[in-house]
Amino acid sequence: GVTTLASNFALALAQESGQSTLLIDLGLPLGDAAINLGMSAEYSTENALQDFSRLDSNFLSGLLAKHSSGLFVLAAPSEFNQIQTSKEAIDKLLIVARQNFDYVVVDFGSRLDLKDSALFADSATIYLVTQVGVSELRNANRLISHFFIARGRNLQIVVNRYIPRSLGLDEKHIAKALTRPVQWTIPDDYATARHTGNTANPLALETSPVSIAIHKMARTACGLPAIKGK
């Protein structure tokens, strides 16, 4: 569910903030953030990373696709290619992106090979997505212990497909398993997620418990108060 959350969070962030927002898909070689948003793109991260010495504002802007919501997207390649990415290329891409956009959201899946890049810089907020299950919580605990032990507020725990007291575990038990509290829970709504995926209509544009949770995350990320209501 990482890509679904990343793409819809970026869309919600663009809507809620009203500021320029870029989504970068680094879930290579099979990233599908653009598909989640019902988009197609002529260029991709492959173009940016393989020729990163040319990367500047003009070059980057020419690679981007724009969603009807106003969100800009640097999509993953449509073809299956084994792209060699370097720390230098990733860092250059992020520098140029942050110079030109108010918010930059990056979907990098489970790519721990990027842990020495600017993606893991202290200034970045990392959303660690997990689910309520013994193996998922164990793996999340291992990641936190190994990579994020020194991080404070800029590590946000997101429990996806959350059903209260699933497997007899509530948020208190989950926090104990992860050694830190959960900031966000995304309710389990498989039917809506499946429908929006098949119709290429982003979850963030629907009215559903999942959409409400994602928009709350986005409002908090851009410093806006939560909307009160039922």
KOLVO-935658 format. One line per field, with one value per atom (N, C-alpha, C): residue number from 1; atom name; z, x, y. Coordinates in Angstrom, 1 decimal, decimal comma, padded with zeros to 4 digits. Atoms other than C-alpha are relative to their C-alpha. Layout:
N
k c(NUM_...)
a c(CA_...)
up c(Z_...)
east c(X_...)
north c(Y_...)
***
This chain:
230
k c(1_1_1_2_2_2_3_3_3_4_4_4_5_5_5_6_6_6_7_7_7_8_8_8_9_9_9_10_10_10_11_11_11_12_12_12_13_13_13_14_14_14_15_15_15_16_16_16_17_17_17_18_18_18_19_19_19_20_20_20_21_21_21_22_22_22_23_23_23_24_24_24_25_25_25_26_26_26_27_27_27_28_28_28_29_29_29_30_30_30_31_31_31_32_32_32_33_33_33_34_34_34_35_35_35_36_36_36_37_37_37_38_38_38_39_39_39_40_40_40_41_41_41_42_42_42_43_43_43_44_44_44_45_45_45_46_46_46_47_47_47_48_48_48_49_49_49_50_50_50_51_51_51_52_52_52_53_53_53_54_54_54_55_55_55_56_56_56_57_57_57_58_58_58_59_59_59_60_60_60_61_61_61_62_62_62_63_63_63_64_64_64_65_65_65_66_66_66_67_67_67_68_68_68_69_69_69_70_70_70_71_71_71_72_72_72_73_73_73_74_74_74_75_75_75_76_76_76_77_77_77_78_78_78_79_79_79_80_80_80_81_81_81_82_82_82_83_83_83_84_84_84_85_85_85_86_86_86_87_87_87_88_88_88_89_89_89_90_90_90_91_91_91_92_92_92_93_93_93_94_94_94_95_95_95_96_96_96_97_97_97_98_98_98_99_99_99_100_100_100_101_101_101_102_102_102_103_103_103_104_104_104_105_105_105_106_106_106_107_107_107_108_108_108_109_109_109_110_110_110_111_111_111_112_112_112_113_113_113_114_114_114_115_115_115_116_116_116_117_117_117_118_118_118_119_119_119_120_120_120_121_121_121_122_122_122_123_123_123_124_124_124_125_125_125_126_126_126_127_127_127_128_128_128_129_129_129_130_130_130_131_131_131_132_132_132_133_133_133_134_134_134_135_135_135_136_136_136_137_137_137_138_138_138_139_139_139_140_140_140_141_141_141_142_142_142_143_143_143_144_144_144_145_145_145_146_146_146_147_147_147_148_148_148_149_149_149_150_150_150_151_151_151_152_152_152_153_153_153_154_154_154_155_155_155_156_156_156_157_157_157_158_158_158_159_159_159_160_160_160_161_161_161_162_162_162_163_163_163_164_164_164_165_165_165_166_166_166_167_167_167_168_168_168_169_169_169_170_170_170_171_171_171_172_172_172_173_173_173_174_174_174_175_175_175_176_176_176_177_177_177_178_178_178_179_179_179_180_180_180_181_181_181_182_182_182_183_183_183_184_184_184_185_185_185_186_186_186_187_187_187_188_188_188_189_189_189_190_190_190_191_191_191_192_192_192_193_193_193_194_194_194_195_195_195_196_196_196_197_197_197_198_198_198_199_199_199_200_200_200_201_201_201_202_202_202_203_203_203_204_204_204_205_205_205_206_206_206_207_207_207_208_208_208_209_209_209_210_210_210_211_211_211_212_212_212_213_213_213_214_214_214_215_215_215_216_216_216_217_217_217_218_218_218_219_219_219_220_220_220_221_221_221_222_222_222_223_223_223_224_224_224_225_225_225_226_226_226_227_227_227_228_228_228_229_229_229_230_230_230)
a c(N_CA_C_N_CA_C_N_CA_C_N_CA_C_N_CA_C_N_CA_C_N_CA_C_N_CA_C_N_CA_C_N_CA_C_N_CA_C_N_CA_C_N_CA_C_N_CA_C_N_CA_C_N_CA_C_N_CA_C_N_CA_C_N_CA_C_N_CA_C_N_CA_C_N_CA_C_N_CA_C_N_CA_C_N_CA_C_N_CA_C_N_CA_C_N_CA_C_N_CA_C_N_CA_C_N_CA_C_N_CA_C_N_CA_C_N_CA_C_N_CA_C_N_CA_C_N_CA_C_N_CA_C_N_CA_C_N_CA_C_N_CA_C_N_CA_C_N_CA_C_N_CA_C_N_CA_C_N_CA_C_N_CA_C_N_CA_C_N_CA_C_N_CA_C_N_CA_C_N_CA_C_N_CA_C_N_CA_C_N_CA_C_N_CA_C_N_CA_C_N_CA_C_N_CA_C_N_CA_C_N_CA_C_N_CA_C_N_CA_C_N_CA_C_N_CA_C_N_CA_C_N_CA_C_N_CA_C_N_CA_C_N_CA_C_N_CA_C_N_CA_C_N_CA_C_N_CA_C_N_CA_C_N_CA_C_N_CA_C_N_CA_C_N_CA_C_N_CA_C_N_CA_C_N_CA_C_N_CA_C_N_CA_C_N_CA_C_N_CA_C_N_CA_C_N_CA_C_N_CA_C_N_CA_C_N_CA_C_N_CA_C_N_CA_C_N_CA_C_N_CA_C_N_CA_C_N_CA_C_N_CA_C_N_CA_C_N_CA_C_N_CA_C_N_CA_C_N_CA_C_N_CA_C_N_CA_C_N_CA_C_N_CA_C_N_CA_C_N_CA_C_N_CA_C_N_CA_C_N_CA_C_N_CA_C_N_CA_C_N_CA_C_N_CA_C_N_CA_C_N_CA_C_N_CA_C_N_CA_C_N_CA_C_N_CA_C_N_CA_C_N_CA_C_N_CA_C_N_CA_C_N_CA_C_N_CA_C_N_CA_C_N_CA_C_N_CA_C_N_CA_C_N_CA_C_N_CA_C_N_CA_C_N_CA_C_N_CA_C_N_CA_C_N_CA_C_N_CA_C_N_CA_C_N_CA_C_N_CA_C_N_CA_C_N_CA_C_N_CA_C_N_CA_C_N_CA_C_N_CA_C_N_CA_C_N_CA_C_N_CA_C_N_CA_C_N_CA_C_N_CA_C_N_CA_C_N_CA_C_N_CA_C_N_CA_C_N_CA_C_N_CA_C_N_CA_C_N_CA_C_N_CA_C_N_CA_C_N_CA_C_N_CA_C_N_CA_C_N_CA_C_N_CA_C_N_CA_C_N_CA_C_N_CA_C_N_CA_C_N_CA_C_N_CA_C_N_CA_C_N_CA_C_N_CA_C_N_CA_C_N_CA_C_N_CA_C_N_CA_C_N_CA_C_N_CA_C_N_CA_C_N_CA_C_N_CA_C_N_CA_C_N_CA_C_N_CA_C_N_CA_C_N_CA_C_N_CA_C_N_CA_C_N_CA_C_N_CA_C_N_CA_C_N_CA_C_N_CA_C_N_CA_C_N_CA_C_N_CA_C_N_CA_C_N_CA_C_N_CA_C_N_CA_C_N_CA_C_N_CA_C_N_CA_C_N_CA_C_N_CA_C_N_CA_C_N_CA_C_N_CA_C_N_CA_C_N_CA_C_N_CA_C_N_CA_C_N_CA_C_N_CA_C_N_CA_C_N_CA_C_N_CA_C_N_CA_C_N_CA_C_N_CA_C_N_CA_C_N_CA_C_N_CA_C)
up c(000,0_000,0_000,0_000,0_000,0_-001,1_001,2_-003,5_000,0_-000,1_-003,1_001,0_-001,0_000,1_-000,5_000,4_-001,4_-001,1_001,1_-004,6_000,5_-000,5_-002,8_001,0_-001,0_000,0_-000,7_000,8_-002,6_-000,6_000,6_-004,3_001,0_-001,1_-001,0_000,4_-000,4_-000,1_-001,0_001,0_-003,4_000,2_-000,2_-002,7_001,3_-001,3_001,0_000,1_-000,2_000,8_-001,0_001,1_-002,5_-000,5_000,4_-003,1_-001,0_001,0_-005,7_000,6_-000,6_-005,0_-001,1_000,9_-006,8_000,6_-000,4_-006,6_-000,8_000,7_-007,5_000,2_-000,1_-008,2_-000,1_000,0_-007,2_000,3_-000,3_-006,8_-001,2_001,2_-009,6_000,2_001,4_-011,8_-000,3_000,2_-011,3_000,7_-000,7_-009,9_-000,8_000,6_-010,6_000,6_-000,6_-008,9_-001,0_001,1_-012,2_-000,3_000,3_-012,8_001,2_-001,1_-009,3_-000,1_000,2_-010,3_-001,3_001,3_-013,7_-001,0_000,9_-015,6_-000,9_000,8_-018,4_-000,1_000,1_-018,8_-001,1_001,1_-021,7_000,5_-000,5_-019,6_001,5_-001,3_-016,3_000,8_-000,9_-013,5_-000,7_000,8_-015,9_-000,7_000,7_-018,0_000,9_-001,0_-014,9_000,5_-000,7_-013,3_-000,9_000,9_-016,3_-000,6_000,5_-017,4_001,0_-001,1_-014,0_-000,1_000,1_-015,0_-000,6_000,7_-017,1_000,9_-000,8_-014,3_000,5_-000,5_-013,7_000,0_-000,1_-013,3_-001,4_001,3_-017,0_-000,5_000,4_-017,7_000,8_-000,9_-014,7_-000,5_000,3_-015,7_-001,3_001,3_-019,2_000,2_-000,2_-017,7_000,8_-000,9_-015,5_-000,8_000,4_-016,1_001,1_-000,9_-014,5_000,1_-000,2_-012,9_000,0_000,0_-013,1_001,3_-001,3_-009,4_000,2_-000,1_-010,0_000,5_-000,4_-008,7_-001,2_001,0_-010,8_000,4_-000,2_-011,2_-000,9_000,7_-012,2_000,1_000,0_-013,1_-000,1_000,2_-013,1_-001,5_001,4_-016,6_-000,3_000,4_-018,4_-000,4_000,4_-019,6_001,2_-001,0_-017,4_-000,3_000,2_-017,2_001,3_-001,2_-014,7_000,0_000,0_-014,0_001,1_-001,0_-012,2_000,6_-000,7_-009,7_001,0_-000,9_-007,8_001,1_-001,0_-004,6_-000,6_000,6_-006,6_-000,9_000,9_-009,1_000,8_-000,8_-006,4_000,7_-000,7_-004,4_-001,0_000,9_-007,5_-000,4_000,3_-008,4_001,2_-001,1_-004,9_000,2_-000,1_-004,8_-001,0_001,0_-008,0_000,3_-000,3_-007,0_001,1_-001,2_-003,6_-000,3_000,4_-005,3_-000,7_000,9_-007,5_000,5_-000,5_-005,4_001,5_-001,4_-002,0_000,7_-000,6_-001,3_-001,0_000,9_-002,7_000,8_-000,5_-002,0_-000,8_000,7_-002,9_000,5_-000,2_-003,2_-000,3_000,3_-002,8_000,6_-000,4_-001,6_001,1_-001,0_000,3_-000,4_000,5_-001,3_001,0_-001,0_001,5_-000,5_000,7_-001,0_-000,1_000,1_-000,9_001,4_-001,4_002,9_000,2_-000,2_002,4_-000,9_000,9_000,0_000,8_-000,6_000,8_000,4_-000,4_001,1_001,5_-001,4_004,6_000,8_-000,7_005,5_001,2_-001,2_008,9_-000,3_000,3_007,2_-000,6_000,7_005,5_001,0_-000,8_007,1_-000,7_000,6_006,5_000,6_-000,4_006,6_-000,2_000,0_007,5_000,0_000,1_006,3_000,4_-000,4_007,9_000,2_-000,3_008,7_001,3_-001,2_011,7_-000,3_000,3_011,4_000,7_-000,8_013,3_-000,9_000,9_010,3_-000,3_000,3_009,3_001,1_-001,2_012,8_000,3_-000,3_013,3_-001,0_000,9_010,1_000,2_-000,3_010,9_001,2_-001,2_014,3_-000,3_000,4_012,7_-000,8_000,8_010,3_001,0_-000,9_013,1_000,9_-000,8_015,3_-000,7_000,8_012,5_-000,6_000,8_010,6_000,6_-000,5_012,6_001,5_-001,4_016,2_000,6_-000,5_016,5_-000,5_000,6_014,6_001,0_-000,9_016,5_-000,8_000,7_014,9_-001,5_001,4_011,4_-000,5_000,4_011,4_000,5_-000,2_011,1_-000,3_000,2_011,6_-000,5_000,6_009,3_000,0_000,1_009,9_-001,0_001,1_006,7_000,2_-000,1_006,3_001,4_-001,5_010,0_000,4_-000,6_011,7_001,5_-001,5_015,5_000,6_-000,7_017,6_-001,0_000,9_014,5_000,7_-000,6_015,7_001,5_-001,4_019,2_000,4_-000,3_018,9_-000,2_000,1_019,6_-000,2_000,2_019,1_001,1_-001,1_022,5_-000,2_000,3_021,6_-001,2_001,2_018,2_000,3_-000,4_019,7_000,8_-000,7_022,1_-000,9_001,0_019,2_-000,8_000,8_017,3_000,7_-000,9_020,3_-000,1_000,1_019,4_-000,4_000,3_019,0_-001,5_001,4_015,7_-000,1_000,3_014,2_-000,8_000,9_011,6_-000,2_000,3_011,0_-001,2_001,2_007,5_000,1_-000,2_007,8_-001,2_001,0_005,9_-000,8_000,9_002,9_-001,3_001,2_000,3_-001,2_001,1_-001,8_-000,7_000,6_-002,3_-000,6_000,6_-002,9_-001,3_001,3_-005,5_-001,1_001,0_-007,2_-000,6_000,5_-007,4_-000,9_000,7_-008,6_-001,4_001,3_-011,4_-000,9_000,8_-012,5_-000,2_000,1_-012,3_000,6_-000,7_-010,0_001,4_-001,2_-007,1_001,3_-001,3_-003,5_000,6_-000,6_-002,4_-000,5_000,6_-004,7_000,4_-000,5_-003,2_001,4_-001,4_-000,1_000,7_-000,7_002,1_001,3_-001,2_005,5_-000,4_000,4_003,7_-000,5_000,5_001,9_001,1_-001,1_005,1_000,8_-000,8_006,9_-000,8_000,8_004,0_000,0_000,0_003,9_001,4_-001,4_007,7_000,0_000,1_007,1_-000,8_000,9_004,3_000,7_-000,7_006,4_001,1_-001,1_009,3_-000,6_000,6_006,9_-000,4_000,5_005,6_001,1_-001,2_009,1_000,1_-000,2_008,8_001,0_-001,1_011,6_-000,6_000,4_011,3_-000,2_000,1_010,0_000,9_-000,9_012,7_-000,6_000,6_011,9_000,3_-000,3_012,1_-000,8)
east c(000,8_000,0_000,8_-000,9_003,0_-000,3_000,2_002,5_-001,4_001,3_-001,2_-000,1_000,0_-000,6_000,8_-000,9_002,3_-000,6_000,6_000,5_-001,2_001,2_-002,8_000,4_-000,5_-000,9_000,5_-000,5_000,9_-001,1_001,1_-002,3_-000,8_000,7_-004,0_000,8_-000,9_-001,0_-000,1_000,1_-001,2_-001,4_001,3_-004,9_-000,1_000,2_-004,8_000,9_-000,9_-001,7_-000,2_000,1_-002,5_001,3_-001,3_001,2_000,6_-000,5_003,4_000,6_-000,4_003,9_000,4_-000,5_005,9_000,1_-000,1_005,6_001,1_-001,0_008,7_-000,1_000,1_008,4_001,4_-001,3_011,6_-000,1_000,2_010,0_000,4_-000,5_012,2_000,3_000,4_012,0_-001,5_001,4_008,3_-000,9_000,8_007,0_-001,3_001,3_003,3_-000,8_000,7_002,5_-000,9_000,8_001,3_-001,3_001,2_-001,1_-001,0_000,9_-002,5_-000,8_000,7_-003,4_-000,7_000,7_-004,8_000,7_-000,8_-001,9_000,9_-001,1_000,5_001,0_-001,1_003,8_001,0_-001,0_006,2_001,4_-001,4_009,3_-000,1_000,0_010,4_001,3_-001,2_012,9_001,2_-001,1_015,1_000,7_-000,6_015,6_000,8_-000,7_016,5_001,2_-001,1_018,8_001,2_-001,1_020,8_000,7_-000,7_021,6_000,0_000,2_021,7_001,0_-000,9_024,7_-000,7_000,7_022,2_-001,2_001,2_019,6_000,0_000,2_018,4_-001,5_001,4_015,0_-000,7_000,6_014,3_-000,1_000,0_015,4_-001,0_001,0_013,3_-001,4_001,4_010,2_-000,5_000,3_010,4_-000,3_000,2_010,2_-001,3_001,2_007,1_-001,3_001,4_003,5_-000,8_000,9_000,7_-001,3_001,4_-002,4_-001,0_001,1_-005,7_-000,2_000,1_-005,5_001,1_-001,1_-002,3_001,2_-001,2_000,1_000,9_-001,0_003,3_000,5_-000,5_004,6_001,2_-001,2_008,0_-000,2_000,4_006,8_001,2_-001,0_008,7_-000,1_000,0_009,6_-001,2_001,1_006,8_000,5_-000,6_009,2_000,8_-000,7_010,9_001,5_-001,4_014,5_000,7_-000,8_017,2_000,9_-000,7_018,3_001,0_-001,1_021,6_-000,1_000,1_021,0_001,1_-001,1_023,8_-000,5_000,3_023,7_000,1_-000,2_025,0_-001,2_001,1_022,1_-001,3_001,2_019,4_000,1_-000,2_020,9_-000,2_000,2_021,0_-001,5_001,4_017,4_-000,7_000,7_016,3_000,3_-000,4_018,2_-000,8_000,7_016,7_-001,5_001,4_013,2_-000,4_000,3_013,3_000,2_-000,1_014,5_-001,2_001,0_011,5_-001,4_001,3_008,7_-000,1_000,2_007,2_000,0_000,1_006,6_000,5_-000,5_008,4_-000,3_000,4_006,9_000,7_-000,8_009,1_-000,5_000,3_007,9_001,2_-001,1_010,9_-000,1_000,3_009,2_000,9_-000,8_011,6_001,5_-001,3_014,8_001,0_-001,0_017,3_001,3_-001,3_020,1_000,1_000,0_019,2_000,2_-000,1_019,8_001,1_-001,0_022,9_-000,2_000,4_021,2_-000,7_000,7_019,5_-001,5_001,3_016,2_-000,1_000,0_017,3_000,6_-000,6_018,6_-000,9_000,7_017,6_-001,2_001,0_015,5_-001,2_001,1_013,3_-000,9_000,9_010,2_-000,3_000,1_010,0_-001,3_001,2_006,6_000,3_-000,3_007,2_-001,4_001,3_004,2_000,0_000,0_003,3_-001,5_001,3_000,3_000,0_000,2_-001,1_000,2_-000,3_000,5_001,4_-001,2_003,3_001,2_-001,2_005,7_000,2_-000,1_004,9_000,6_-000,5_005,4_001,4_-001,4_008,6_000,9_-000,9_010,1_000,0_000,0_009,0_000,9_-000,9_010,7_001,4_-001,4_013,9_000,5_-000,4_013,9_000,2_-000,1_013,3_001,3_-001,2_016,0_001,3_-001,3_018,6_000,2_-000,2_017,9_-000,5_000,7_015,7_000,0_000,1_016,5_000,2_-000,3_017,8_-001,1_000,9_014,9_-001,2_001,2_012,1_-001,2_001,2_009,2_000,0_-000,1_010,5_000,0_000,3_009,8_-001,5_001,4_006,0_-000,4_000,5_004,5_-001,4_001,3_001,6_-000,4_000,6_-000,5_-001,1_001,0_-002,3_-001,0_001,1_-005,5_-000,3_000,1_-006,1_-001,4_001,2_-008,9_000,2_-000,2_-009,2_000,0_-000,2_-008,0_000,1_-000,3_-007,1_001,0_-000,9_-005,5_000,2_-000,1_-006,2_001,0_-001,0_-003,8_-000,6_000,5_-004,8_001,3_-001,1_-002,7_001,1_-000,9_-001,1_001,0_-000,9_000,2_000,9_-000,8_001,4_001,1_-001,1_003,3_001,1_-001,0_005,0_000,8_-000,7_005,9_001,0_-000,8_007,4_000,9_-000,8_009,0_-000,3_000,4_007,2_-001,4_001,4_003,7_-000,3_000,5_001,7_-000,6_000,5_001,0_-001,3_001,2_-001,5_-000,5_000,6_-003,9_-000,9_000,8_-005,5_-001,0_000,9_-008,7_000,0_000,1_-009,2_-001,3_001,1_-011,5_000,4_-000,5_-010,5_-000,9_000,9_-013,6_000,2_-000,2_-013,1_001,3_-001,3_-009,4_000,1_000,0_-010,0_-000,7_000,8_-012,7_000,7_-000,7_-010,6_001,2_-001,2_-007,6_-000,4_000,4_-009,6_-000,6_000,6_-011,3_001,0_-001,1_-008,0_-000,5_000,4_-009,7_000,6_-000,8_-007,4_-000,9_000,7_-008,6_-000,2_000,1_-007,9_-001,1_001,1_-010,6_-001,4_001,2_-013,2_-000,4_000,4_-015,3_-000,1_-000,1_-014,3_000,8_-000,9_-012,7_001,5_-001,4_-009,4_000,4_-000,3_-009,6_000,1_000,0_-010,4_001,3_-001,2_-007,4_001,2_-001,1_-005,0_000,0_000,0_-006,2_000,4_-000,5_-005,6_001,5_-001,4_-002,1_000,6_-000,5_-001,6_-000,2_000,2_-003,1_001,1_-001,0_-000,7_001,3_-001,4_002,3_000,2_-000,2_001,6_-000,4_000,2_000,8_-001,4_001,4_-002,9_-000,7_000,7_-005,3_-001,0_000,9_-007,5_-001,4_001,3_-011,0_-000,9_000,8_-013,5_-001,3_001,3_-016,6_-000,1_000,3_-018,1_001,0)
north c(-001,2_000,0_001,3_-001,2_002,4_000,9_-000,8_003,6_000,7_-000,6_004,1_001,2_-001,0_006,1_001,2_-001,1_008,1_000,9_-000,7_009,1_000,8_-000,7_010,0_001,1_-001,0_011,8_001,2_-001,1_013,9_000,8_-000,7_014,8_000,8_-000,7_015,7_001,2_-001,1_017,8_001,2_-001,1_019,8_000,7_-000,6_020,3_000,9_-000,6_021,2_001,2_-001,2_023,5_001,1_-001,0_025,2_000,4_-000,4_025,2_-001,1_000,9_023,6_-001,3_001,3_019,9_-001,0_001,0_017,2_-001,4_001,4_013,4_-000,6_000,7_011,5_-001,5_001,5_007,7_-000,6_000,7_006,0_-001,5_001,4_002,6_-000,8_000,7_001,2_-001,4_-000,4_-000,7_-000,1_000,2_-001,3_001,0_-001,1_002,0_000,2_-000,3_002,7_001,1_-001,1_005,9_000,7_-000,7_007,5_-000,8_000,8_004,6_000,2_-000,2_005,1_001,3_-001,3_008,6_000,1_000,0_007,6_000,8_-000,9_009,3_-000,9_000,5_008,5_001,1_-001,0_010,2_-000,4_000,3_010,6_-000,2_000,1_011,0_-000,6_000,7_009,4_000,3_-000,1_009,2_-000,6_000,5_007,2_001,1_-001,1_010,3_001,0_-000,9_012,4_-000,6_000,6_009,9_-000,4_000,5_008,7_001,2_-001,2_012,3_001,1_-001,0_014,0_001,1_-001,2_016,2_001,2_-001,1_018,2_000,5_-000,3_018,4_001,5_-001,3_021,9_000,3_-000,2_023,6_-000,2_000,1_023,7_-001,5_001,4_020,1_-000,8_000,7_018,8_000,3_-000,4_020,7_-000,6_000,6_019,2_-001,5_001,4_015,7_-000,3_000,2_016,2_-000,1_000,0_015,3_000,7_-000,7_017,3_-000,6_000,5_015,9_001,1_-001,0_017,7_000,7_-000,6_018,4_001,1_-000,9_020,5_-000,7_000,8_017,8_-000,3_000,4_017,4_-001,4_001,3_013,9_-000,3_000,6_012,4_-001,5_001,4_009,0_-001,0_001,0_005,7_-000,4_000,3_004,3_-001,0_000,9_002,5_-001,4_001,3_-000,2_-000,6_000,6_-002,7_000,1_-000,3_-001,4_-000,1_000,0_-002,1_001,2_-001,3_001,4_000,1_-000,1_002,0_001,4_-001,3_004,8_000,2_-000,3_006,5_001,0_-001,0_008,6_001,4_-001,4_011,6_000,4_-000,3_011,3_000,3_-000,2_011,0_001,3_-001,3_013,9_001,2_-001,1_016,1_000,2_-000,1_015,3_000,7_-000,6_016,2_001,4_-001,4_019,4_000,9_-000,8_020,6_000,0_000,1_019,4_000,9_-000,8_021,2_001,5_-001,4_024,4_000,5_-000,4_024,4_-000,3_000,4_023,0_000,2_-000,2_023,8_-001,3_001,4_020,1_-001,0_001,1_017,1_-001,3_001,3_013,6_-001,1_001,0_010,6_-001,4_001,4_007,0_-000,8_000,9_004,8_-001,4_001,4_001,6_-000,5_000,6_-000,6_000,0_-000,1_000,6_000,5_-000,4_000,6_000,3_-000,4_001,0_001,5_-001,5_004,7_000,6_-000,5_005,1_001,0_-001,0_007,2_001,2_-001,1_009,6_001,1_-001,1_012,9_-000,4_000,5_010,9_-000,2_000,3_010,0_001,2_-001,1_013,5_000,4_-000,4_014,9_000,9_-000,9_017,5_-000,6_000,7_014,9_-000,7_000,8_013,4_-001,3_001,3_009,7_-000,6_000,7_007,9_-001,5_001,5_004,2_-000,7_000,7_002,2_-001,4_001,4_-001,1_-000,4_000,6_-003,3_-000,7_000,8_-005,1_-001,5_001,4_-008,5_-000,3_000,3_-010,3_000,2_-000,2_-010,3_001,4_-001,4_-006,8_000,9_-000,7_-005,4_-000,3_000,4_-007,4_000,7_-000,7_-006,0_001,5_-001,4_-002,5_000,3_-000,1_-002,9_-000,1_000,2_-004,1_001,3_-001,2_-001,1_001,2_-001,1_001,4_-000,1_000,2_-000,2_000,2_-000,1_-000,2_001,3_-001,2_003,0_001,2_-001,2_005,3_000,2_000,0_004,9_001,4_-001,3_008,5_001,0_-001,0_010,1_000,2_-000,4_012,0_000,1_-000,3_013,7_-000,2_000,2_013,3_-001,4_001,4_009,6_-000,2_000,2_009,0_-001,4_001,4_005,6_000,0_000,1_004,8_-001,4_001,3_001,7_000,0_000,0_000,9_-001,2_001,0_-001,2_-000,4_000,2_-000,7_-000,4_000,4_-002,6_000,0_-000,1_-001,7_-001,4_001,3_-004,7_-001,2_001,1_-006,7_-000,9_001,0_-009,9_000,2_-000,2_-008,8_001,1_-001,0_-005,9_001,4_-001,4_-002,2_000,8_-000,9_000,9_-000,1_000,1_000,4_-001,1_001,1_-003,0_000,2_-000,3_-001,8_000,9_-001,0_001,1_-000,8_000,8_-001,4_-000,8_000,8_-003,6_000,8_-000,9_-000,7_000,9_-000,8_001,0_001,5_-001,3_004,2_000,1_-000,1_005,5_000,1_-000,1_005,3_001,4_-001,3_008,7_-000,1_000,1_007,6_-001,4_001,3_004,8_000,2_-000,1_004,3_-001,1_001,1_002,4_-001,0_001,0_-000,8_000,2_-000,2_-000,2_-000,5_000,7_-002,7_000,3_-000,2_-002,2_001,3_-001,3_001,5_000,1_000,0_001,1_-000,7_000,8_-001,6_000,7_-000,7_000,4_001,2_-001,2_003,6_-000,4_000,5_001,6_-000,5_000,5_-000,1_001,1_-001,1_003,2_001,1_-001,0_005,2_001,4_-001,2_007,7_000,0_000,0_008,6_000,0_000,1_007,7_001,4_-001,3_011,3_000,8_-000,8_012,6_-000,6_000,7_010,2_000,5_-000,2_010,7_-001,3_001,3_007,8_000,1_-000,1_007,1_000,0_000,0_006,4_001,4_-001,4_009,8_001,0_-000,9_011,6_-000,1_000,2_010,0_000,6_-000,5_010,9_001,5_-001,5_014,5_000,5_-000,4_014,7_000,0_000,1_013,6_001,2_-001,1_016,2_001,3_-001,2_019,0_000,2_-000,1_018,2_000,3_-000,2_018,0_001,5_-001,3_021,5_001,1_-000,9_023,0_000,5_-000,4_023,3_-000,8_000,7_022,4_-001,0_001,0_019,4_000,6_-000,4_019,9_-000,8_000,7_019,2_-000,4_000,5_017,2_-001,5_001,4_013,7_-000,9)
***
